[in-house]
Amino acid sequence: MSVLLISEVKRILRSPRFLIFTVGFPVVYFLIFSGLYGAGNAPDGTATMVYLMVSMAAFGAISASISTGGRVAVERAAGWNRQLRLTPLPGWAYLLVKAVVAMLVALPALVLVFAVAGLVSHVDLSLLSWLRVFGTAWLGVLPFAAIGLLVGMAATADSAQAMSTVTMLVFALLGGLFVPAFLLPPFLATLAHLLPSYWLADIARGQAVGAAVPAQGVLVLAGWLLTAGAVVVLRYHRDALRV
Amino acid sequence: MEITNDGAAVRITGLTKRYGPVRAVDGVDLTVAPGEVVALLGPNGAGKSTTIDILLGLSMPDDGEVRLFGRSPRQAVTAGLVGAMLQSGGFPEDITAGELVALLAALYPKALDPAEALRRAGVADVATQRFGRLSGGQRQRVRFAAALVCDPELLVLDEPTVAMDVTARREFWAAMRTYTAGGRTVLFATHYLAEAEEFADRVVLLRAGRVVADGSVAQVRSLAAGRVVSAVVPGTDVDTLQGLPGVTQVSAQGDRIRLSCTDSDEALRALLVAHPGAHDIEVTAHGLEDAFVALTGNAGTTEERV
């Protein structure tokens, strides 16, 4: 299984265009937004700079991990899973490797946005706070690894890219990553509180000021992870018996 | 599932698979002894690929059972007893042939050295090239290397030489011969009669999901023997031609007639004596389709054991 993982990582490093895009966009957005709105504090008391930093890092991480899952659609169409099913590798191992890869590709976006925020925009946090922000943001990507796989299982090779983009935008916009949830109309703000993208960013921001992790947030994240994960496993199983 | 080894490499009993109202596989029975090289021959849609998918555990039958070396398909695959080359098996285009074979090798409890597998498949020279940049023939042989790498007892190949040119095809079968010289079992699907004749010990003809003939190459060849004589013969009628020696069946389209013959030489001599004006004469071997028609009548439902 580790061999499959290594080969997956190699493949991604070999075509770095995808990573450059998923890292480049959030960094550029962060620089633009922080230049426009960077001063002062958000209504919840977080420094605006930290607010934007976490939002953009979350956006980058989410888009990278959803697109990675989405690419499963292309491999399904090519017949790569069928080929793997002719080896002793169990089906769950393939899905697990893909989920781990989706978690790994989220890292560059997180690290780079945080690095730019710290070095260029002078976001000043203690080392412990940095680690807590980073750690919670990264864990918050877990549901999106599963959601990405779901897109990969549902889409065709042709529609995978479009479906990944739409999924990512829906979670980013409705989860308050581009327009903060406190600026959204009440109906949409309520909806935001049901989305994993909202809680990923909310929990990570809280870590910058040492806030407790809200139970509701953990529940929403876990709910999405388990639901999406279960549907992926079911679809994979059905896929396996098809044909 | 328990392992009950009855000595057969492949034992298929009463296999049935339906897609809606269509019976893609309709009660296939097939037993392959270890060391046999068997061609599964049939036109497109005969049920070859469906049978192979079920045989490999990629698809579930509606009815019937498959045992490979006494085990379920999945057990046999997990034990590394089966190597397969699928028509639909795709590899990622962005990894090299060498990495690909090494990756698959690492998934098995025991496997050949990946370089050795590539060498046996005759593609050692493309190990450092990405799969996506290989020619059709090279890809097929990398697929072959991938099927070989677990050093399987049974090799299952679905239309292995599709997309190969003549040279690549010849090289592929040469590589196969080396492999089977070691007494391994091979089951391959093809719609090339010549490939089955040249390579298999035994030919199983499938039509409309059923086994319509099963026997040695010579036996099946005799079933499919005969040629078609086609010529433009002005001013004749079907009944007269029917009486020519060696002719079994006559059809006409305008002036052009088609004689299905058991002995085309005899028929042609007689034709030219009776109709010296016959011209534009062609003599062709029965195609596989003709063989099927000859074997199965029109409906293709009777079983013929040869």
Contacts between the chains, C-beta under 8 A, distances in Angstrom:
chain1	res1	chain2	res2	distance
A	3	B	102	7.9
A	3	B	103	5.7
A	3	B	106	3.9
A	3	B	107	7.1
A	4	B	103	6.6
A	4	B	107	7.4
A	7	B	95	6.2
A	7	B	99	6.3
A	7	B	103	5.0
A	10	B	95	7.1
A	10	B	99	7.4
A	11	B	92	6.4
A	11	B	94	5.1
A	11	B	95	5.9
A	14	B	94	5.9
A	15	B	94	6.1
A	75	B	90	7.7
A	75	B	92	6.7
A	77	B	90	7.7
A	78	B	90	3.2
A	78	B	91	7.4
A	78	B	92	7.3
A	78	B	93	7.8
A	79	B	86	6.8
A	79	B	88	4.4
A	79	B	89	4.9
A	79	B	90	3.5
A	80	B	90	5.4
A	80	B	91	6.3
A	80	B	92	5.9
A	82	B	58	6.1
A	82	B	86	6.3
A	82	B	88	6.1
A	82	B	89	5.7
A	82	B	90	7.7
A	83	B	86	6.9
A	83	B	89	4.3
A	83	B	90	6.8
A	83	B	91	6.6
A	83	B	146	7.5
A	84	B	107	7.8
A	85	B	57	7.6
A	85	B	58	6.1
A	85	B	77	8.0
A	86	B	56	6.1
A	86	B	58	7.5
A	86	B	77	6.0
A	86	B	82	7.4
A	86	B	83	7.9
A	86	B	84	5.1
A	86	B	86	7.4
A	86	B	89	7.4
A	87	B	77	7.2
A	87	B	104	6.1
A	87	B	107	4.3
A	87	B	108	6.7
A	87	B	150	7.6
A	88	B	77	6.8
A	88	B	78	4.4
A	88	B	79	7.9
A	88	B	80	6.9
A	88	B	107	5.8
A	88	B	108	6.1
A	88	B	109	7.0
A	89	B	107	4.9
A	240	B	58	7.8
A	241	B	59	7.3
A	241	B	60	5.5
A	242	B	59	7.8
A	243	B	53	6.0
A	243	B	58	6.6
A	243	B	59	4.9
